[in-house]
């Protein structure tokens, strides 16, 4: 997540404070659990993204959900190459399996 996650957390906390005024604090803890960090200091991506599935008709909540969407960063990408071959010019093309990640390349 990028820095926008802090804005999302602030907006969501504001909604929960407004909605749960006078309610049991356990109710708020259920949603706030999504922003808890683990022993390594990382947030649970699945829990936070699951909040976006909740259909709540509240402008502040929607801004919080947009802030979550804006905070998502791609950490890993994979490139791939597709190779085809044919044994003769009139034969059908066949896909060649070629996995670079499984290559054992010795360095000198």
Biopython code that builds the backbone (N, CA, C, O; Angstrom):
import numpy as np
from Bio.PDB.StructureBuilder import StructureBuilder

atoms = [
    (1, "UNK", "N", (0.833, -1.187, 0.000)),
    (1, "UNK", "CA", (0.000, 0.000, 0.000)),
    (1, "UNK", "C", (0.871, 1.241, 0.000)),
    (1, "UNK", "O", (1.953, 1.260, 0.586)),
    (2, "UNK", "N", (0.383, 2.276, -0.666)),
    (2, "UNK", "CA", (1.068, 3.557, -0.662)),
    (2, "UNK", "C", (0.576, 4.410, 0.491)),
    (2, "UNK", "O", (-0.186, 3.940, 1.336)),
    (3, "UNK", "N", (1.005, 5.659, 0.530)),
    (3, "UNK", "CA", (0.656, 6.541, 1.649)),
    (3, "UNK", "C", (-0.840, 6.847, 1.743)),
    (3, "UNK", "O", (-1.314, 7.286, 2.791)),
    (4, "UNK", "N", (-1.574, 6.624, 0.677)),
    (4, "UNK", "CA", (-3.026, 6.877, 0.702)),
    (4, "UNK", "C", (-3.753, 5.986, 1.705)),
    (4, "UNK", "O", (-4.879, 6.286, 2.104)),
    (5, "UNK", "N", (-3.111, 4.888, 2.112)),
    (5, "UNK", "CA", (-3.762, 3.981, 3.061)),
    (5, "UNK", "C", (-4.023, 4.680, 4.393)),
    (5, "UNK", "O", (-4.982, 4.347, 5.089)),
    (6, "UNK", "N", (-3.181, 5.640, 4.749)),
    (6, "UNK", "CA", (-3.398, 6.393, 5.986)),
    (6, "UNK", "C", (-4.652, 7.254, 5.877)),
    (6, "UNK", "O", (-5.411, 7.380, 6.838)),
    (7, "UNK", "N", (-4.866, 7.846, 4.701)),
    (7, "UNK", "CA", (-6.091, 8.632, 4.485)),
    (7, "UNK", "C", (-7.310, 7.730, 4.565)),
    (7, "UNK", "O", (-8.325, 8.102, 5.154)),
    (8, "UNK", "N", (-7.211, 6.537, 3.970)),
    (8, "UNK", "CA", (-8.323, 5.587, 4.028)),
    (8, "UNK", "C", (-8.626, 5.205, 5.462)),
    (8, "UNK", "O", (-9.788, 5.151, 5.864)),
    (9, "UNK", "N", (-7.595, 4.944, 6.225)),
    (9, "UNK", "CA", (-7.775, 4.551, 7.620)),
    (9, "UNK", "C", (-8.441, 5.674, 8.414)),
    (9, "UNK", "O", (-9.322, 5.412, 9.233)),
    (10, "UNK", "N", (-8.035, 6.905, 8.182)),
    (10, "UNK", "CA", (-8.624, 8.054, 8.873)),
    (10, "UNK", "C", (-10.098, 8.201, 8.526)),
    (10, "UNK", "O", (-10.926, 8.410, 9.412)),
    (11, "UNK", "N", (-10.433, 8.092, 7.239)),
    (11, "UNK", "CA", (-11.826, 8.216, 6.805)),
    (11, "UNK", "C", (-12.690, 7.099, 7.398)),
    (11, "UNK", "O", (-13.807, 7.344, 7.853)),
    (12, "UNK", "N", (-12.171, 5.888, 7.389)),
    (12, "UNK", "CA", (-12.933, 4.752, 7.910)),
    (12, "UNK", "C", (-13.120, 4.882, 9.425)),
    (12, "UNK", "O", (-14.198, 4.588, 9.941)),
    (13, "UNK", "N", (-12.097, 5.314, 10.127)),
    (13, "UNK", "CA", (-12.235, 5.542, 11.575)),
    (13, "UNK", "C", (-13.302, 6.599, 11.849)),
    (13, "UNK", "O", (-14.098, 6.463, 12.778)),
    (14, "UNK", "N", (-13.311, 7.646, 11.039)),
    (14, "UNK", "CA", (-14.308, 8.698, 11.215)),
    (14, "UNK", "C", (-15.719, 8.152, 11.027)),
    (14, "UNK", "O", (-16.619, 8.464, 11.806)),
    (15, "UNK", "N", (-15.910, 7.338, 9.996)),
    (15, "UNK", "CA", (-17.224, 6.718, 9.765)),
    (15, "UNK", "C", (-17.625, 5.860, 10.953)),
    (15, "UNK", "O", (-18.748, 5.955, 11.450)),
    (16, "UNK", "N", (-16.713, 5.035, 11.398)),
    (16, "UNK", "CA", (-17.033, 4.128, 12.498)),
    (16, "UNK", "C", (-17.354, 4.883, 13.777)),
    (16, "UNK", "O", (-18.254, 4.490, 14.519)),
    (17, "UNK", "N", (-16.634, 5.955, 14.041)),
    (17, "UNK", "CA", (-16.936, 6.761, 15.232)),
    (17, "UNK", "C", (-18.333, 7.362, 15.129)),
    (17, "UNK", "O", (-19.076, 7.406, 16.109)),
    (18, "UNK", "N", (-18.680, 7.827, 13.927)),
    (18, "UNK", "CA", (-19.994, 8.436, 13.720)),
    (18, "UNK", "C", (-21.100, 7.390, 13.836)),
    (18, "UNK", "O", (-22.119, 7.633, 14.482)),
    (19, "UNK", "N", (-20.902, 6.233, 13.217)),
    (19, "UNK", "CA", (-21.932, 5.198, 13.198)),
    (19, "UNK", "C", (-22.101, 4.492, 14.531)),
    (19, "UNK", "O", (-23.197, 4.045, 14.868)),
    (20, "UNK", "N", (-21.011, 4.390, 15.294)),
    (20, "UNK", "CA", (-21.076, 3.577, 16.505)),
    (20, "UNK", "C", (-21.234, 4.401, 17.774)),
    (20, "UNK", "O", (-21.019, 3.897, 18.876)),
    (21, "UNK", "N", (-21.602, 5.641, 17.628)),
    (21, "UNK", "CA", (-21.781, 6.482, 18.812)),
    (21, "UNK", "C", (-22.824, 5.844, 19.722)),
    (21, "UNK", "O", (-23.976, 5.654, 19.332)),
    (22, "UNK", "N", (-22.404, 5.521, 20.931)),
    (22, "UNK", "CA", (-23.299, 4.893, 21.895)),
    (22, "UNK", "C", (-23.402, 3.385, 21.747)),
    (22, "UNK", "O", (-24.083, 2.734, 22.539)),
    (23, "UNK", "N", (-22.736, 2.814, 20.741)),
    (23, "UNK", "CA", (-22.802, 1.362, 20.520)),
    (23, "UNK", "C", (-21.657, 0.670, 21.253)),
    (23, "UNK", "O", (-20.749, 1.317, 21.774)),
    (24, "UNK", "N", (-21.721, -0.629, 21.281)),
    (24, "UNK", "CA", (-20.692, -1.447, 21.895)),
    (24, "UNK", "C", (-19.379, -1.280, 21.116)),
    (24, "UNK", "O", (-19.384, -1.307, 19.885)),
    (25, "UNK", "N", (-18.281, -1.111, 21.811)),
    (25, "UNK", "CA", (-16.970, -0.910, 21.181)),
    (25, "UNK", "C", (-16.529, -2.126, 20.371)),
    (25, "UNK", "O", (-15.698, -1.999, 19.473)),
    (26, "UNK", "N", (-17.074, -3.294, 20.676)),
    (26, "UNK", "CA", (-16.722, -4.506, 19.924)),
    (26, "UNK", "C", (-17.129, -4.402, 18.465)),
    (26, "UNK", "O", (-16.474, -4.965, 17.588)),
    (27, "UNK", "N", (-18.204, -3.686, 18.209)),
    (27, "UNK", "CA", (-18.669, -3.502, 16.838)),
    (27, "UNK", "C", (-17.604, -2.808, 16.007)),
    (27, "UNK", "O", (-17.322, -3.215, 14.881)),
    (28, "UNK", "N", (-17.018, -1.765, 16.562)),
    (28, "UNK", "CA", (-15.981, -1.012, 15.867)),
    (28, "UNK", "C", (-14.719, -1.853, 15.684)),
    (28, "UNK", "O", (-14.040, -1.744, 14.663)),
    (29, "UNK", "N", (-14.413, -2.668, 16.646)),
    (29, "UNK", "CA", (-13.201, -3.487, 16.597)),
    (29, "UNK", "C", (-13.199, -4.442, 15.413)),
    (29, "UNK", "O", (-12.134, -4.775, 14.892)),
    (30, "UNK", "N", (-14.368, -4.884, 14.982)),
    (30, "UNK", "CA", (-14.456, -5.817, 13.857)),
    (30, "UNK", "C", (-13.881, -5.194, 12.586)),
    (30, "UNK", "O", (-13.103, -5.839, 11.883)),
    (31, "UNK", "N", (-14.247, -3.966, 12.288)),
    (31, "UNK", "CA", (-13.753, -3.308, 11.083)),
    (31, "UNK", "C", (-12.324, -2.824, 11.273)),
    (31, "UNK", "O", (-11.506, -2.941, 10.361)),
    (32, "UNK", "N", (-12.014, -2.283, 12.442)),
    (32, "UNK", "CA", (-10.664, -1.769, 12.683)),
    (32, "UNK", "C", (-9.614, -2.869, 12.653)),
    (32, "UNK", "O", (-8.432, -2.594, 12.446)),
    (33, "UNK", "N", (-10.036, -4.112, 12.857)),
    (33, "UNK", "CA", (-9.129, -5.256, 12.790)),
    (33, "UNK", "C", (-8.437, -5.333, 11.427)),
    (33, "UNK", "O", (-7.318, -5.837, 11.331)),
    (34, "UNK", "N", (-9.081, -4.848, 10.394)),
    (34, "UNK", "CA", (-8.501, -4.891, 9.054)),
    (34, "UNK", "C", (-7.203, -4.101, 8.974)),
    (34, "UNK", "O", (-6.343, -4.414, 8.151)),
    (35, "UNK", "N", (-7.047, -3.091, 9.806)),
    (35, "UNK", "CA", (-5.861, -2.238, 9.758)),
    (35, "UNK", "C", (-4.784, -2.629, 10.767)),
    (35, "UNK", "O", (-3.750, -1.966, 10.854)),
    (36, "UNK", "N", (-5.015, -3.695, 11.529)),
    (36, "UNK", "CA", (-3.990, -4.150, 12.473)),
    (36, "UNK", "C", (-2.762, -4.625, 11.710)),
    (36, "UNK", "O", (-2.867, -5.136, 10.595)),
    (37, "UNK", "N", (-1.611, -4.451, 12.318)),
    (37, "UNK", "CA", (-0.368, -4.903, 11.689)),
    (37, "UNK", "C", (0.121, -6.168, 12.380)),
    (37, "UNK", "O", (-0.145, -6.385, 13.562)),
    (38, "UNK", "N", (0.844, -7.007, 11.623)),
    (38, "UNK", "CA", (1.372, -8.246, 12.190)),
    (38, "UNK", "C", (2.714, -7.990, 12.869)),
    (38, "UNK", "O", (3.135, -6.841, 13.005)),
    (39, "UNK", "N", (3.375, -9.045, 13.290)),
    (39, "UNK", "CA", (4.640, -8.911, 14.017)),
    (39, "UNK", "C", (5.729, -8.241, 13.175)),
    (39, "UNK", "O", (6.634, -7.609, 13.717)),
    (40, "UNK", "N", (5.639, -8.380, 11.854)),
    (40, "UNK", "CA", (6.614, -7.766, 10.964)),
    (40, "UNK", "C", (6.245, -6.329, 10.612)),
    (40, "UNK", "O", (6.974, -5.669, 9.871)),
    (41, "UNK", "N", (5.128, -5.842, 11.131)),
    (41, "UNK", "CA", (4.696, -4.478, 10.861)),
    (41, "UNK", "C", (3.938, -4.319, 9.561)),
    (41, "UNK", "O", (3.783, -3.201, 9.068)),
    (42, "UNK", "N", (3.463, -5.418, 8.995)),
    (42, "UNK", "CA", (2.730, -5.379, 7.727)),
    (42, "UNK", "C", (1.228, -5.465, 7.968)),
    (42, "UNK", "O", (0.764, -6.126, 8.897)),
    (43, "UNK", "N", (0.492, -4.785, 7.115)),
    (43, "UNK", "CA", (-0.973, -4.866, 7.171)),
    (43, "UNK", "C", (-1.428, -6.083, 6.380)),
    (43, "UNK", "O", (-0.751, -6.518, 5.448)),
    (44, "UNK", "N", (-2.576, -6.628, 6.755)),
    (44, "UNK", "CA", (-3.141, -7.760, 6.044)),
    (44, "UNK", "C", (-3.890, -7.240, 4.818)),
    (44, "UNK", "O", (-4.980, -6.679, 4.933)),
    (45, "UNK", "N", (-3.297, -7.434, 3.659)),
    (45, "UNK", "CA", (-3.853, -6.919, 2.407)),
    (45, "UNK", "C", (-5.257, -7.457, 2.171)),
    (45, "UNK", "O", (-6.151, -6.710, 1.773)),
    (46, "UNK", "N", (-5.453, -8.740, 2.414)),
    (46, "UNK", "CA", (-6.755, -9.364, 2.181)),
    (46, "UNK", "C", (-7.866, -8.740, 3.005)),
    (46, "UNK", "O", (-8.962, -8.500, 2.499)),
    (47, "UNK", "N", (-7.583, -8.475, 4.284)),
    (47, "UNK", "CA", (-8.599, -7.875, 5.159)),
    (47, "UNK", "C", (-8.959, -6.464, 4.698)),
    (47, "UNK", "O", (-10.129, -6.081, 4.689)),
    (48, "UNK", "N", (-7.939, -5.700, 4.318)),
    (48, "UNK", "CA", (-8.207, -4.321, 3.890)),
    (48, "UNK", "C", (-8.979, -4.306, 2.582)),
    (48, "UNK", "O", (-9.945, -3.557, 2.438)),
    (49, "UNK", "N", (-8.562, -5.124, 1.631)),
    (49, "UNK", "CA", (-9.260, -5.156, 0.340)),
    (49, "UNK", "C", (-10.683, -5.700, 0.488)),
    (49, "UNK", "O", (-11.566, -5.350, -0.296)),
    (50, "UNK", "N", (-10.904, -6.545, 1.480)),
    (50, "UNK", "CA", (-12.255, -7.084, 1.720)),
    (50, "UNK", "C", (-13.229, -5.976, 2.111)),
    (50, "UNK", "O", (-14.427, -6.094, 1.855)),
    (51, "UNK", "N", (-12.736, -4.902, 2.726)),
    (51, "UNK", "CA", (-13.623, -3.789, 3.086)),
    (51, "UNK", "C", (-14.282, -3.183, 1.846)),
    (51, "UNK", "O", (-15.401, -2.675, 1.915)),
    (52, "UNK", "N", (-13.576, -3.242, 0.707)),
    (52, "UNK", "CA", (-14.132, -2.650, -0.519)),
    (52, "UNK", "C", (-15.356, -3.407, -1.024)),
    (52, "UNK", "O", (-16.136, -2.869, -1.810)),
    (53, "UNK", "N", (-15.529, -4.646, -0.580)),
    (53, "UNK", "CA", (-16.688, -5.435, -1.018)),
    (53, "UNK", "C", (-17.970, -5.039, -0.284)),
    (53, "UNK", "O", (-19.071, -5.375, -0.721)),
    (54, "UNK", "N", (-17.821, -4.327, 0.826)),
    (54, "UNK", "CA", (-18.997, -3.908, 1.593)),
    (54, "UNK", "C", (-19.690, -2.770, 0.854)),
    (54, "UNK", "O", (-19.069, -1.755, 0.535)),
    (55, "UNK", "N", (-20.945, -2.942, 0.593)),
    (55, "UNK", "CA", (-21.706, -1.908, -0.114)),
    (55, "UNK", "C", (-22.380, -0.998, 0.906)),
    (55, "UNK", "O", (-23.503, -1.251, 1.342)),
    (56, "UNK", "N", (-21.674, 0.057, 1.273)),
    (56, "UNK", "CA", (-22.173, 1.003, 2.276)),
    (56, "UNK", "C", (-22.378, 2.337, 1.594)),
    (56, "UNK", "O", (-21.456, 2.907, 1.012)),
    (57, "UNK", "N", (-23.607, 2.825, 1.676)),
    (57, "UNK", "CA", (-23.974, 4.072, 1.011)),
    (57, "UNK", "C", (-23.706, 5.251, 1.948)),
    (57, "UNK", "O", (-24.614, 5.764, 2.601)),
    (58, "UNK", "N", (-22.458, 5.661, 1.995)),
    (58, "UNK", "CA", (-22.032, 6.782, 2.829)),
    (58, "UNK", "C", (-20.882, 7.454, 2.080)),
    (58, "UNK", "O", (-19.920, 6.791, 1.695)),
    (59, "UNK", "N", (-20.978, 8.752, 1.876)),
    (59, "UNK", "CA", (-19.972, 9.470, 1.080)),
    (59, "UNK", "C", (-18.581, 9.334, 1.664)),
    (59, "UNK", "O", (-17.623, 9.107, 0.926)),
    (60, "UNK", "N", (-18.452, 9.468, 2.974)),
    (60, "UNK", "CA", (-17.138, 9.374, 3.612)),
    (60, "UNK", "C", (-16.562, 7.964, 3.473)),
    (60, "UNK", "O", (-15.367, 7.795, 3.230)),
    (61, "UNK", "N", (-17.423, 6.955, 3.630)),
    (61, "UNK", "CA", (-16.996, 5.572, 3.459)),
    (61, "UNK", "C", (-16.513, 5.353, 2.025)),
    (61, "UNK", "O", (-15.472, 4.733, 1.806)),
    (62, "UNK", "N", (-17.263, 5.859, 1.058)),
    (62, "UNK", "CA", (-16.865, 5.707, -0.341)),
    (62, "UNK", "C", (-15.518, 6.373, -0.615)),
    (62, "UNK", "O", (-14.714, 5.849, -1.387)),
    (63, "UNK", "N", (-15.266, 7.525, 0.013)),
    (63, "UNK", "CA", (-13.957, 8.180, -0.142)),
    (63, "UNK", "C", (-12.860, 7.322, 0.471)),
    (63, "UNK", "O", (-11.752, 7.245, -0.061)),
    (64, "UNK", "N", (-13.167, 6.683, 1.582)),
    (64, "UNK", "CA", (-12.212, 5.763, 2.196)),
    (64, "UNK", "C", (-11.904, 4.578, 1.305)),
    (64, "UNK", "O", (-10.755, 4.148, 1.197)),
    (65, "UNK", "N", (-12.948, 4.049, 0.660)),
    (65, "UNK", "CA", (-12.743, 2.915, -0.247)),
    (65, "UNK", "C", (-11.920, 3.340, -1.469)),
    (65, "UNK", "O", (-11.088, 2.578, -1.963)),
    (66, "UNK", "N", (-12.160, 4.557, -1.946)),
    (66, "UNK", "CA", (-11.372, 5.072, -3.062)),
    (66, "UNK", "C", (-9.918, 5.269, -2.650)),
    (66, "UNK", "O", (-9.007, 5.015, -3.438)),
    (67, "UNK", "N", (-9.701, 5.717, -1.425)),
    (67, "UNK", "CA", (-8.335, 5.886, -0.921)),
    (67, "UNK", "C", (-7.626, 4.534, -0.829)),
    (67, "UNK", "O", (-6.428, 4.445, -1.099)),
    (68, "UNK", "N", (-8.357, 3.481, -0.450)),
    (68, "UNK", "CA", (-7.768, 2.135, -0.445)),
    (68, "UNK", "C", (-7.373, 1.757, -1.864)),
    (68, "UNK", "O", (-6.258, 1.287, -2.095)),
    (69, "UNK", "N", (-8.275, 1.958, -2.813)),
    (69, "UNK", "CA", (-7.972, 1.638, -4.215)),
    (69, "UNK", "C", (-6.761, 2.426, -4.712)),
    (69, "UNK", "O", (-5.903, 1.886, -5.410)),
    (70, "UNK", "N", (-6.702, 3.695, -4.350)),
    (70, "UNK", "CA", (-5.582, 4.543, -4.780)),
    (70, "UNK", "C", (-4.270, 4.122, -4.134)),
    (70, "UNK", "O", (-3.200, 4.390, -4.682)),
    (71, "UNK", "N", (-4.334, 3.466, -2.977)),
    (71, "UNK", "CA", (-3.108, 3.110, -2.256)),
    (71, "UNK", "C", (-2.489, 1.807, -2.746)),
    (71, "UNK", "O", (-1.333, 1.517, -2.436)),
    (72, "UNK", "N", (-3.240, 1.024, -3.504)),
    (72, "UNK", "CA", (-2.737, -0.273, -3.956)),
    (72, "UNK", "C", (-1.576, -0.071, -4.924)),
    (72, "UNK", "O", (-1.683, 0.673, -5.898)),
    (73, "UNK", "N", (-0.477, -0.741, -4.639)),
    (73, "UNK", "CA", (0.728, -0.676, -5.458)),
    (73, "UNK", "C", (1.095, -2.077, -5.917)),
    (73, "UNK", "O", (0.980, -3.033, -5.150)),
    (74, "UNK", "N", (1.531, -2.204, -7.146)),
    (74, "UNK", "CA", (1.988, -3.488, -7.654)),
    (74, "UNK", "C", (3.420, -3.684, -7.175)),
    (74, "UNK", "O", (4.291, -2.853, -7.434)),
    (75, "UNK", "N", (3.652, -4.773, -6.486)),
    (75, "UNK", "CA", (4.966, -5.037, -5.911)),
    (75, "UNK", "C", (5.807, -5.945, -6.806)),
    (75, "UNK", "O", (7.029, -5.810, -6.858)),
    (76, "UNK", "N", (5.157, -6.862, -7.503)),
    (76, "UNK", "CA", (5.874, -7.832, -8.316)),
    (76, "UNK", "C", (5.164, -7.960, -9.655)),
    (76, "UNK", "O", (3.938, -8.044, -9.722)),
    (77, "UNK", "N", (5.938, -7.972, -10.690)),
    (77, "UNK", "CA", (5.387, -8.257, -12.007)),
    (77, "UNK", "C", (6.213, -9.364, -12.629)),
    (77, "UNK", "O", (7.358, -9.584, -12.234)),
    (78, "UNK", "N", (5.657, -10.046, -13.575)),
    (78, "UNK", "CA", (6.362, -11.118, -14.266)),
    (78, "UNK", "C", (6.293, -10.856, -15.766)),
    (78, "UNK", "O", (5.240, -10.524, -16.310)),
    (79, "UNK", "N", (7.421, -11.011, -16.409)),
    (79, "UNK", "CA", (7.467, -10.952, -17.860)),
    (79, "UNK", "C", (7.509, -12.377, -18.380)),
    (79, "UNK", "O", (8.032, -13.277, -17.722)),
    (80, "UNK", "N", (6.967, -12.567, -19.531)),
    (80, "UNK", "CA", (7.033, -13.897, -20.116)),
    (80, "UNK", "C", (7.214, -13.784, -21.615)),
    (80, "UNK", "O", (6.899, -12.773, -22.242)),
    (81, "UNK", "N", (7.737, -14.869, -22.159)),
    (81, "UNK", "CA", (7.954, -14.981, -23.596)),
    (81, "UNK", "C", (7.243, -16.234, -24.054)),
    (81, "UNK", "O", (7.376, -17.291, -23.436)),
    (82, "UNK", "N", (6.499, -16.126, -25.121)),
    (82, "UNK", "CA", (5.852, -17.305, -25.693)),
    (82, "UNK", "C", (6.589, -17.669, -26.966)),
    (82, "UNK", "O", (6.757, -16.848, -27.868)),
    (83, "UNK", "N", (7.016, -18.892, -27.019)),
    (83, "UNK", "CA", (7.727, -19.376, -28.199)),
    (83, "UNK", "C", (6.900, -20.458, -28.876)),
    (83, "UNK", "O", (6.300, -21.310, -28.221)),
    (84, "UNK", "N", (6.883, -20.403, -30.197)),
    (84, "UNK", "CA", (6.222, -21.429, -30.993)),
    (84, "UNK", "C", (7.233, -21.980, -31.994)),
    (84, "UNK", "O", (8.152, -21.280, -32.418)),
    (85, "UNK", "N", (7.052, -23.212, -32.353)),
    (85, "UNK", "CA", (7.901, -23.808, -33.381)),
    (85, "UNK", "C", (7.046, -24.720, -34.237)),
    (85, "UNK", "O", (5.947, -25.121, -33.855)),
    (86, "UNK", "N", (7.581, -25.037, -35.402)),
    (86, "UNK", "CA", (6.939, -26.027, -36.249)),
    (86, "UNK", "C", (8.034, -26.842, -36.932)),
    (86, "UNK", "O", (9.029, -26.294, -37.408)),
    (87, "UNK", "N", (7.842, -28.121, -36.971)),
    (87, "UNK", "CA", (8.885, -28.987, -37.508)),
    (87, "UNK", "C", (9.131, -28.802, -39.012)),
    (87, "UNK", "O", (10.219, -29.091, -39.510)),
    (88, "UNK", "N", (8.126, -28.326, -39.714)),
    (88, "UNK", "CA", (8.283, -28.089, -41.151)),
    (88, "UNK", "C", (7.433, -26.880, -41.526)),
    (88, "UNK", "O", (6.518, -26.518, -40.787)),
    (89, "UNK", "N", (7.718, -26.266, -42.639)),
    (89, "UNK", "CA", (6.976, -25.056, -43.023)),
    (89, "UNK", "C", (5.465, -25.252, -43.152)),
    (89, "UNK", "O", (4.712, -24.291, -42.992)),
    (90, "UNK", "N", (5.011, -26.452, -43.432)),
    (90, "UNK", "CA", (3.572, -26.673, -43.602)),
    (90, "UNK", "C", (2.907, -27.265, -42.353)),
    (90, "UNK", "O", (1.701, -27.514, -42.362)),
    (91, "UNK", "N", (3.666, -27.491, -41.289)),
    (91, "UNK", "CA", (3.121, -28.052, -40.047)),
    (91, "UNK", "C", (2.476, -26.957, -39.200)),
    (91, "UNK", "O", (2.722, -25.767, -39.401)),
    (92, "UNK", "N", (1.644, -27.385, -38.250)),
    (92, "UNK", "CA", (1.014, -26.440, -37.321)),
    (92, "UNK", "C", (2.037, -25.939, -36.317)),
    (92, "UNK", "O", (2.984, -26.649, -35.977)),
    (93, "UNK", "N", (1.846, -24.712, -35.843)),
    (93, "UNK", "CA", (2.709, -24.157, -34.811)),
    (93, "UNK", "C", (2.425, -24.856, -33.497)),
    (93, "UNK", "O", (1.267, -25.124, -33.173)),
    (94, "UNK", "N", (3.480, -25.159, -32.729)),
    (94, "UNK", "CA", (3.368, -25.790, -31.420)),
    (94, "UNK", "C", (3.982, -24.859, -30.381)),
    (94, "UNK", "O", (5.038, -24.270, -30.614)),
    (95, "UNK", "N", (3.324, -24.732, -29.245)),
    (95, "UNK", "CA", (3.836, -23.904, -28.157)),
    (95, "UNK", "C", (5.026, -24.594, -27.509)),
    (95, "UNK", "O", (4.964, -25.782, -27.194)),
    (96, "UNK", "N", (6.102, -23.857, -27.312)),
    (96, "UNK", "CA", (7.296, -24.373, -26.649)),
    (96, "UNK", "C", (7.283, -23.865, -25.208)),
    (96, "UNK", "O", (7.217, -22.659, -24.966)),
    (97, "UNK", "N", (7.347, -24.792, -24.260)),
    (97, "UNK", "CA", (7.386, -24.410, -22.858)),
    (97, "UNK", "C", (8.782, -23.896, -22.543)),
    (97, "UNK", "O", (9.780, -24.573, -22.788)),
    (98, "UNK", "N", (8.833, -22.685, -21.994)),
    (98, "UNK", "CA", (10.115, -22.023, -21.757)),
    (98, "UNK", "C", (9.964, -21.180, -20.505)),
    (98, "UNK", "O", (9.426, -20.074, -20.563)),
    (99, "UNK", "N", (10.439, -21.695, -19.361)),
    (99, "UNK", "CA", (10.265, -21.015, -18.078)),
    (99, "UNK", "C", (11.605, -20.475, -17.596)),
    (99, "UNK", "O", (12.423, -21.228, -17.069)),
    (100, "UNK", "N", (11.836, -19.166, -17.773)),
    (100, "UNK", "CA", (13.096, -18.547, -17.372)),
    (100, "UNK", "C", (13.348, -18.649, -15.878)),
    (100, "UNK", "O", (14.500, -18.706, -15.447)),
    (101, "UNK", "N", (12.289, -18.673, -15.085)),
    (101, "UNK", "CA", (12.470, -18.701, -13.635)),
    (101, "UNK", "C", (13.056, -20.035, -13.164)),
    (101, "UNK", "O", (13.552, -20.126, -12.042)),
    (102, "UNK", "N", (13.004, -21.051, -13.994)),
    (102, "UNK", "CA", (13.540, -22.367, -13.608)),
    (102, "UNK", "C", (14.939, -22.602, -14.156)),
    (102, "UNK", "O", (15.510, -23.671, -13.943)),
    (103, "UNK", "N", (15.502, -21.622, -14.860)),
    (103, "UNK", "CA", (16.840, -21.782, -15.387)),
    (103, "UNK", "C", (17.859, -21.677, -14.262)),
    (103, "UNK", "O", (17.719, -20.848, -13.362)),
    (104, "UNK", "N", (18.873, -22.511, -14.318)),
    (104, "UNK", "CA", (19.970, -22.454, -13.361)),
    (104, "UNK", "C", (21.159, -21.851, -14.087)),
    (104, "UNK", "O", (21.861, -22.538, -14.829)),
    (105, "UNK", "N", (21.379, -20.561, -13.868)),
    (105, "UNK", "CA", (22.428, -19.860, -14.562)),
    (105, "UNK", "C", (23.587, -19.649, -13.602)),
    (105, "UNK", "O", (23.443, -18.988, -12.573)),
    (106, "UNK", "N", (24.721, -20.205, -13.941)),
    (106, "UNK", "CA", (25.914, -20.018, -13.114)),
    (106, "UNK", "C", (26.564, -18.683, -13.453)),
    (106, "UNK", "O", (26.687, -18.326, -14.625)),
    (107, "UNK", "N", (26.979, -17.949, -12.430)),
    (107, "UNK", "CA", (27.650, -16.686, -12.656)),
    (107, "UNK", "C", (29.126, -16.833, -12.358)),
    (107, "UNK", "O", (29.518, -17.626, -11.502)),
    (108, "UNK", "N", (29.936, -16.075, -13.056)),
    (108, "UNK", "CA", (31.383, -16.147, -12.824)),
    (108, "UNK", "C", (31.907, -14.856, -12.276)),
    (108, "UNK", "O", (33.105, -14.734, -12.020)),
]
sb = StructureBuilder()
sb.init_structure("model")
sb.init_model(0)
sb.init_chain("A")
sb.init_seg("    ")
for serial, (resi, resn, name, xyz) in enumerate(atoms, 1):
    if name == "N":
        sb.init_residue(resn, " ", resi, " ")
    sb.init_atom(name, np.array(xyz, "f"), 0.0, 1.0, " ", f" {name:<3s}", serial, name[0])
structure = sb.get_structure()
